[in-house]
Amino acid sequence: MEPSSTLTDLLPADAARAVRRGYFLRLACVAIFALSLMLVAHALLLLPSYIYLRQEVAERTQHLAQTDQALASGDTDATDRLAAIRANAQYLSQLADAPTSSGAMRLVLSVPHAGIAISGFSYGMSEDGKTHSMRVTGTASTREALRNYDLALSSVPWASSVDLPISAYAQEQDISFVITVTGSFVSP
């Protein structure tokens, strides 16, 4: 006779449900305990950050109170520092809208320059912060190539003036030149 593969459940249905209910109740208790342990561990690990941030807030509040007190008492040193900070902030906000040197170089290099070998760039900004200038140095193969490059730079909308000394045309071939381009260097 072959053994049966089905097992016989000798517990009545009510007792089986009670066992199953007890199992899930114990499982829920273990899960809640594990979750509460994780919450306590996270709270303990966040405690140093909380203490550090509270100290930072207290220090900055104290510094702000000292600054307010110095401004209220008419401390010229604090007033001068505040004016310098405002001037720096205004200058930095102007720089956010200013073209970058790499962007200006990209614009100059995008101008057709057949027969021109560009060897260097020098980029600067004027005192007012609105106009920028770039000195482009290089070598032109012929006078005609240099003239075409000068005209091409003069025709771009982001360049207000292009200065090429007349002495650059003294040679016929292999002409070393320095062109000064002034403008906004912002492509339309």
C-alpha positions, 0 to 999 in steps of 0.5 A: 500500500502506497502512503497518501500524499494528502495530510489530514488536518485534525484541528477543527476549523475554529482552532485552525483559524485561531492558530492562523490569527495568532500567527498573523498577530505575532507577525504584526507585533514583530513588524511593529517592533522592527519598525519602531526600532528603525524609527528610534535608530533614525531619530538617534542618527539625526540627533547630531544634525539637529544639534548642529543646525540649532547651533548654526541658527543660534550663531547666525541669529546672534551675528544678525543681532550684532550687525543690527546693533552696529547699524543702529549705533551708526558704526561706519565700519559696518555701514561701509562693509554693508555698502561694499557687500551691496556693490559686490552683489550688484556686480555679481548680478551683472556678471550673471548676464554677461557673456562668458569668454568661451562663448565669445571665443565660439562667436569669433570662431564661428565667423568664416576665416578662410586663409586665417590661422588664429593663434590667440585670444585676449578677452576683457570687459569695460568698466561699465560692464556693457561692452566687451573687447577681444583681441584676436591674434593670428596670421593671414596667408594673404592681404585679401584673406585678412581683408575678408576676415576684417569685413566678416567680423565687422558685419556680425551683429554682436560686434560694434567695432572692429579695429585692425591697424593699417600697418597689418597690410604692409606685407603681402603674405604671411601677415601677422595681425592683431584685431580688436573686436568690441561689442556685446558678444551676445548672439541675437 
